[in-house]
Amino acid sequence: IDHPPEIINLIPGNLVKVAESGIRSPDDCLKLFRNGFDAFLIGEHFMSKTDPGKACKDFIDEIRHPDTSSSEKQN
């Protein structure tokens, strides 16, 4: 998460760039996306939740609407 510019420059431009570890928040995905990553593998974050499906939906909603707070989404 902390070194995406250095890592992304090592990956040939014709390949899909997938971040595969250490993603714990929508902000992490947005940061990686802004630094050139195309896709994300997120597993442990969701599997540690009581309802992984809801956690995934909430995570995606946060990425799609980063300016909306959690309390606004619940209303």
N, CA, C and O atoms as a MOPAC input file, in Angstrom:
PM7 MOZYME 1SCF
protein

 N      0.83800 1    -1.19400 1     0.00000 1
 C      0.00000 1     0.00000 1     0.00000 1
 C      0.87900 1     1.25200 1     0.00000 1
 O      0.53700 1     2.24600 1    -0.64100 1
 N      1.98900 1     1.21200 1     0.70100 1
 C      2.81600 1     2.40300 1     0.83800 1
 C      3.80000 1     2.63300 1    -0.30400 1
 O      4.40200 1     3.70400 1    -0.38500 1
 N      3.97600 1     1.65200 1    -1.18800 1
 C      4.98100 1     1.77900 1    -2.24100 1
 C      4.44100 1     1.56700 1    -3.65100 1
 O      5.18800 1     1.09200 1    -4.50700 1
 N      3.17500 1     1.89600 1    -3.93700 1
 C      2.64500 1     1.60200 1    -5.28200 1
 C      3.38200 1     2.26200 1    -6.43200 1
 O      3.53600 1     1.61100 1    -7.46500 1
 N      3.85100 1     3.50100 1    -6.34200 1
 C      4.53800 1     4.07400 1    -7.50800 1
 C      5.79700 1     3.29700 1    -7.88500 1
 O      6.09400 1     3.13100 1    -9.06800 1
 N      6.54000 1     2.82000 1    -6.87900 1
 C      7.74800 1     2.05300 1    -7.16300 1
 C      7.41300 1     0.70000 1    -7.78800 1
 O      8.08200 1     0.25500 1    -8.72000 1
 N      6.38800 1     0.06000 1    -7.27400 1
 C      6.00100 1    -1.26600 1    -7.75500 1
 C      5.38600 1    -1.18200 1    -9.14900 1
 O      5.73000 1    -1.97600 1   -10.02400 1
 N      4.49900 1    -0.24900 1    -9.36000 1
 C      3.77800 1    -0.14500 1   -10.62900 1
 C      4.74200 1     0.07300 1   -11.79400 1
 O      4.48500 1    -0.38700 1   -12.90700 1
 N      5.83700 1     0.76400 1   -11.54600 1
 C      6.81400 1     1.02400 1   -12.60400 1
 C      7.58500 1    -0.22900 1   -13.01000 1
 O      8.21500 1    -0.24100 1   -14.06800 1
 N      7.54900 1    -1.27700 1   -12.20000 1
 C      8.23100 1    -2.52900 1   -12.51400 1
 C      7.36600 1    -3.47100 1   -13.35100 1
 O      7.86700 1    -4.46300 1   -13.88000 1
 N      6.08400 1    -3.17100 1   -13.47500 1
 C      5.15100 1    -4.03100 1   -14.20300 1
 C      5.01700 1    -3.51500 1   -15.63400 1
 O      4.72300 1    -2.33700 1   -15.84100 1
 N      5.23100 1    -4.38600 1   -16.62600 1
 C      5.09100 1    -3.93800 1   -18.01900 1
 C      3.70900 1    -3.33600 1   -18.28400 1
 O      2.70600 1    -3.80600 1   -17.74800 1
 N      3.67000 1    -2.30900 1   -19.10400 1
 C      2.43900 1    -1.56700 1   -19.37100 1
 C      1.32900 1    -2.36500 1   -20.01600 1
 O      0.16300 1    -1.98500 1   -19.90600 1
 N      1.65100 1    -3.46300 1   -20.68700 1
 C      0.62500 1    -4.24100 1   -21.36700 1
 C     -0.04400 1    -5.27400 1   -20.45500 1
 O     -0.90100 1    -6.02900 1   -20.91400 1
 N      0.32800 1    -5.31900 1   -19.19200 1
 C     -0.25100 1    -6.28500 1   -18.25700 1
 C     -1.26600 1    -5.61800 1   -17.33400 1
 O     -1.16600 1    -4.43000 1   -17.03000 1
 N     -2.24100 1    -6.40300 1   -16.89800 1
 C     -3.20700 1    -5.93500 1   -15.90200 1
 C     -2.49200 1    -5.91500 1   -14.55900 1
 O     -1.86400 1    -6.89600 1   -14.16100 1
 N     -2.59100 1    -4.80900 1   -13.87900 1
 C     -1.91000 1    -4.64300 1   -12.60300 1
 C     -2.88100 1    -4.93100 1   -11.45300 1
 O     -3.86100 1    -4.21100 1   -11.26000 1
 N     -2.59500 1    -5.99600 1   -10.69200 1
 C     -3.46900 1    -6.43800 1    -9.61100 1
 C     -2.76400 1    -6.28000 1    -8.26500 1
 O     -1.69300 1    -6.84700 1    -8.05100 1
 N     -3.35900 1    -5.52100 1    -7.37400 1
 C     -2.86300 1    -5.40500 1    -6.00000 1
 C     -3.47700 1    -6.55300 1    -5.21200 1
 O     -4.69800 1    -6.71500 1    -5.19900 1
 N     -2.63500 1    -7.35300 1    -4.55100 1
 C     -3.12500 1    -8.59700 1    -3.97000 1
 C     -3.02500 1    -8.71600 1    -2.45800 1
 O     -3.38700 1    -9.75900 1    -1.91400 1
 N     -2.56100 1    -7.71800 1    -1.77300 1
 C     -2.37000 1    -7.93200 1    -0.34200 1
 C     -2.42400 1    -6.62000 1     0.42200 1
 O     -2.04900 1    -5.56600 1    -0.09400 1
 N     -2.89200 1    -6.70100 1     1.64600 1
 C     -2.84600 1    -5.55600 1     2.54200 1
 C     -3.95000 1    -4.53600 1     2.36200 1
 O     -3.88200 1    -3.45200 1     2.93900 1
 N     -4.96000 1    -4.85200 1     1.58000 1
 C     -6.05300 1    -3.90000 1     1.33900 1
 C     -7.07300 1    -4.06100 1     2.45400 1
 O     -7.65200 1    -5.13100 1     2.64000 1
 N     -7.28000 1    -2.97900 1     3.19000 1
 C     -8.17600 1    -3.04200 1     4.35000 1
 C     -9.30900 1    -2.02800 1     4.29400 1
 O    -10.21300 1    -2.05800 1     5.12800 1
 N     -9.26300 1    -1.12600 1     3.30700 1
 C    -10.29400 1    -0.10300 1     3.26600 1
 C    -10.53100 1     0.36100 1     1.83300 1
 O     -9.67600 1     0.17400 1     0.96700 1
 N    -11.68000 1     0.95900 1     1.58500 1
 C    -11.92700 1     1.54900 1     0.26600 1
 C    -10.88000 1     2.59900 1    -0.09200 1
 O    -10.52100 1     2.74500 1    -1.26100 1
 N    -10.39000 1     3.32600 1     0.90600 1
 C     -9.34600 1     4.32400 1     0.64500 1
 C     -8.07700 1     3.66800 1     0.10300 1
 O     -7.39400 1     4.24300 1    -0.74400 1
 N     -7.76000 1     2.46100 1     0.59000 1
 C     -6.60000 1     1.73700 1     0.06700 1
 C     -6.78400 1     1.45400 1    -1.42400 1
 O     -5.86400 1     1.65600 1    -2.21600 1
 N     -7.96900 1     0.98700 1    -1.80200 1
 C     -8.24900 1     0.70200 1    -3.22100 1
 C     -8.15700 1     1.96800 1    -4.05500 1
 O     -7.55800 1     1.95800 1    -5.13100 1
 N     -8.73300 1     3.04300 1    -3.57900 1
 C     -8.71000 1     4.29800 1    -4.32800 1
 C     -7.27600 1     4.80000 1    -4.51100 1
 O     -6.91700 1     5.28600 1    -5.58300 1
 N     -6.47300 1     4.68100 1    -3.47600 1
 C     -5.06900 1     5.09600 1    -3.56200 1
 C     -4.33600 1     4.25400 1    -4.60700 1
 O     -3.60900 1     4.79200 1    -5.44200 1
 N     -4.52600 1     2.94900 1    -4.56200 1
 C     -3.86700 1     2.06500 1    -5.52000 1
 C     -4.35300 1     2.33000 1    -6.94600 1
 O     -3.55600 1     2.33500 1    -7.88400 1
 N     -5.63500 1     2.54700 1    -7.10600 1
 C     -6.19500 1     2.85000 1    -8.42200 1
 C     -5.57300 1     4.13900 1    -8.98600 1
 O     -5.18100 1     4.19200 1   -10.15200 1
 N     -5.49100 1     5.15700 1    -8.15200 1
 C     -4.87700 1     6.42800 1    -8.58600 1
 C     -3.41400 1     6.25100 1    -8.96600 1
 O     -2.87300 1     7.04300 1    -9.73700 1
 N     -2.76800 1     5.21400 1    -8.42700 1
 C     -1.36700 1     4.95200 1    -8.73000 1
 C     -1.17900 1     3.94500 1    -9.85500 1
 O     -0.05500 1     3.51900 1   -10.12000 1
 N     -2.28000 1     3.55300 1   -10.52900 1
 C     -2.15100 1     2.73600 1   -11.72600 1
 C     -2.57600 1     1.29100 1   -11.65100 1
 O     -2.48400 1     0.57500 1   -12.64800 1
 N     -3.04400 1     0.83200 1   -10.49100 1
 C     -3.50700 1    -0.55500 1   -10.40800 1
 C     -4.89300 1    -0.67400 1   -11.03800 1
 O     -5.71500 1     0.23900 1   -10.95100 1
 N     -5.13300 1    -1.82900 1   -11.67700 1
 C     -6.37900 1    -2.06800 1   -12.40900 1
 C     -7.38100 1    -2.89800 1   -11.62100 1
 O     -8.58900 1    -2.76000 1   -11.81500 1
 N     -6.89400 1    -3.75600 1   -10.73800 1
 C     -7.77100 1    -4.68800 1   -10.02900 1
 C     -7.19800 1    -4.95500 1    -8.64000 1
 O     -6.04100 1    -4.64900 1    -8.35300 1
 N     -8.04700 1    -5.53800 1    -7.78200 1
 C     -7.67000 1    -5.74300 1    -6.38600 1
 C     -8.17200 1    -7.09600 1    -5.91400 1
 O     -9.30100 1    -7.48400 1    -6.21300 1
 N     -7.33700 1    -7.81200 1    -5.17900 1
 C     -7.72400 1    -9.06700 1    -4.55600 1
 C     -7.85300 1    -8.78700 1    -3.06600 1
 O     -6.86900 1    -8.50600 1    -2.38100 1
 N     -9.08600 1    -8.86800 1    -2.58000 1
 C     -9.35400 1    -8.56500 1    -1.17800 1
 C    -10.06300 1    -9.77300 1    -0.58400 1
 O    -11.16000 1   -10.11500 1    -1.02500 1
 N     -9.47500 1   -10.41200 1     0.38700 1
 C    -10.08700 1   -11.60000 1     0.95000 1
 C    -10.21700 1   -11.56200 1     2.45300 1
 O    -11.32300 1   -11.63200 1     2.99000 1
 N     -9.09700 1   -11.45200 1     3.12900 1
 C     -9.09100 1   -11.52400 1     4.58800 1
 C     -9.99800 1   -10.47600 1     5.22200 1
 O    -10.67400 1   -10.75400 1     6.21300 1
 N    -10.01500 1    -9.27600 1     4.65600 1
 C    -10.86300 1    -8.20700 1     5.19700 1
 C    -12.31900 1    -8.65800 1     5.27900 1
 O    -12.98100 1    -8.44600 1     6.29500 1
 N    -12.81300 1    -9.27900 1     4.21500 1
 C    -14.22200 1    -9.68600 1     4.17800 1
 C    -14.48000 1   -10.93600 1     5.00400 1
 O    -15.51200 1   -11.04500 1     5.66500 1
 N    -13.54400 1   -11.87900 1     4.96700 1
 C    -13.76200 1   -13.13800 1     5.66900 1
 C    -13.71200 1   -12.97100 1     7.18100 1
 O    -14.17900 1   -13.84300 1     7.91300 1
 N    -13.15600 1   -11.87100 1     7.65400 1
 C    -13.11700 1   -11.63100 1     9.09700 1
 C    -14.40900 1   -10.99600 1     9.61000 1
 O    -14.57300 1   -10.79500 1    10.81400 1
 N    -15.32400 1   -10.68100 1     8.69200 1
 C    -16.59500 1   -10.04500 1     9.06300 1
 C    -17.67400 1   -11.09400 1     9.32100 1
 O    -17.62000 1   -12.19500 1     8.77300 1
 N    -18.64700 1   -10.75100 1    10.15300 1
 C    -19.77000 1   -11.64900 1    10.42900 1
 C    -20.58600 1   -11.91200 1     9.17100 1
 O    -21.03500 1   -13.03500 1     8.94100 1
 N    -20.77900 1   -10.87700 1     8.35500 1
 C    -21.53600 1   -10.99600 1     7.10900 1
 C    -20.64400 1   -10.50700 1     5.96000 1
 O    -20.69100 1    -9.33000 1     5.60300 1
 N    -19.82400 1   -11.41100 1     5.37400 1
 C    -18.90000 1   -11.00700 1     4.32000 1
 C    -19.58700 1   -10.37700 1     3.11300 1
 O    -19.03700 1    -9.46300 1     2.49900 1
 N    -20.76600 1   -10.84600 1     2.76800 1
 C    -21.49800 1   -10.28500 1     1.63000 1
 C    -21.87000 1    -8.82500 1     1.85200 1
 O    -21.69700 1    -7.98700 1     0.96600 1
 N    -22.37900 1    -8.53100 1     3.03300 1
 C    -22.72900 1    -7.14000 1     3.36200 1
 C    -21.47700 1    -6.28300 1     3.43200 1
 O    -21.47400 1    -5.14500 1     2.96200 1
 N    -20.41000 1    -6.82300 1     4.01600 1
 C    -19.15500 1    -6.07500 1     4.10700 1
 C    -18.63600 1    -5.74300 1     2.70400 1
 O    -18.13800 1    -4.64200 1     2.47200 1
 N    -18.74900 1    -6.67800 1     1.78500 1
 C    -18.31600 1    -6.44500 1     0.40300 1
 C    -19.16800 1    -5.36900 1    -0.25400 1
 O    -18.64300 1    -4.46600 1    -0.90600 1
 N    -20.49000 1    -5.46700 1    -0.08100 1
 C    -21.39100 1    -4.45400 1    -0.65200 1
 C    -21.07400 1    -3.06600 1    -0.10400 1
 O    -20.99000 1    -2.09900 1    -0.86100 1
 N    -20.89600 1    -2.97200 1     1.21700 1
 C    -20.58800 1    -1.67900 1     1.83800 1
 C    -19.25600 1    -1.13200 1     1.31500 1
 O    -19.12900 1     0.06900 1     1.07400 1
 N    -18.27100 1    -2.00600 1     1.14200 1
 C    -16.95600 1    -1.62900 1     0.63400 1
 C    -17.08600 1    -1.04800 1    -0.77500 1
 O    -16.52100 1     0.00400 1    -1.07300 1
 N    -17.82700 1    -1.73500 1    -1.63000 1
 C    -18.03500 1    -1.27700 1    -3.01200 1
 C    -18.80300 1     0.04000 1    -3.02900 1
 O    -18.45700 1     0.95200 1    -3.77900 1
 N    -19.83400 1     0.14100 1    -2.21200 1
 C    -20.59900 1     1.40100 1    -2.13200 1
 C    -19.69800 1     2.56200 1    -1.74400 1
 O    -19.82400 1     3.66100 1    -2.28400 1
 N    -18.78900 1     2.31600 1    -0.80600 1
 C    -17.87100 1     3.36400 1    -0.36100 1
 C    -16.92400 1     3.79500 1    -1.49600 1
 O    -16.59800 1     4.97500 1    -1.62000 1
 N    -16.49600 1     2.85200 1    -2.30300 1
 C    -15.63300 1     3.18500 1    -3.44400 1
 C    -16.41400 1     3.97700 1    -4.48500 1
 O    -15.90200 1     4.94300 1    -5.05000 1
 N    -17.63100 1     3.57400 1    -4.73000 1
 C    -18.45800 1     4.26900 1    -5.73500 1
 C    -18.86000 1     5.66500 1    -5.28400 1
 O    -18.99500 1     6.57000 1    -6.10800 1
 N    -19.05100 1     5.84500 1    -3.98500 1
 C    -19.51500 1     7.12800 1    -3.43300 1
 C    -18.64800 1     7.50300 1    -2.23200 1
 O    -19.13200 1     7.49400 1    -1.10100 1
 N    -17.37100 1     7.83400 1    -2.45900 1
 C    -16.47200 1     8.08300 1    -1.33500 1
 C    -16.81100 1     9.29600 1    -0.49600 1
 O    -16.34400 1     9.40500 1     0.63800 1
 N    -17.61300 1    10.21400 1    -1.02100 1
 C    -17.95800 1    11.41900 1    -0.27400 1
 C    -19.17000 1    11.25200 1     0.62500 1
 O    -19.54500 1    12.17800 1     1.34400 1
 N    -19.78700 1    10.07300 1     0.58900 1
 C    -20.97600 1     9.80300 1     1.39400 1
 C    -20.54600 1     9.10400 1     2.68300 1
 O    -19.87700 1     8.07200 1     2.63600 1
 N    -20.91800 1     9.65200 1     3.80600 1
 C    -20.54900 1     9.03900 1     5.07500 1
 C    -21.40600 1     7.80900 1     5.33200 1
 O    -22.47000 1     7.65600 1     4.73100 1
 N    -20.94900 1     6.93000 1     6.22100 1
 C    -21.67900 1     5.71800 1     6.57900 1
 C    -23.05300 1     6.03400 1     7.11600 1
 O    -24.00700 1     5.32100 1     6.80400 1
 N    -23.19000 1     7.08700 1     7.92100 1
 C    -24.49500 1     7.42200 1     8.50300 1
 C    -25.46900 1     7.87700 1     7.42200 1
 O    -26.66600 1     7.60400 1     7.52200 1
 N    -24.97900 1     8.57000 1     6.38700 1
 C    -25.85900 1     8.99100 1     5.30400 1
 C    -26.35700 1     7.80200 1     4.51700 1
 O    -27.50300 1     7.79800 1     4.06700 1
 N    -25.51000 1     6.77700 1     4.33600 1
 C    -25.88800 1     5.58000 1     3.58500 1
 C    -26.98300 1     4.79700 1     4.30100 1
 O    -27.82300 1     4.16600 1     3.65900 1
 N    -26.97400 1     4.83900 1     5.61500 1
 C    -27.95700 1     4.05900 1     6.37300 1
 C    -29.31900 1     4.71100 1     6.36900 1
 O    -30.30300 1     4.03300 1     6.66100 1
 N    -29.43200 1     5.99200 1     6.05300 1
 C    -30.72200 1     6.70400 1     6.05700 1
 C    -31.46000 1     6.54000 1     4.76100 1
 O    -32.55800 1     7.07400 1     4.60400 1

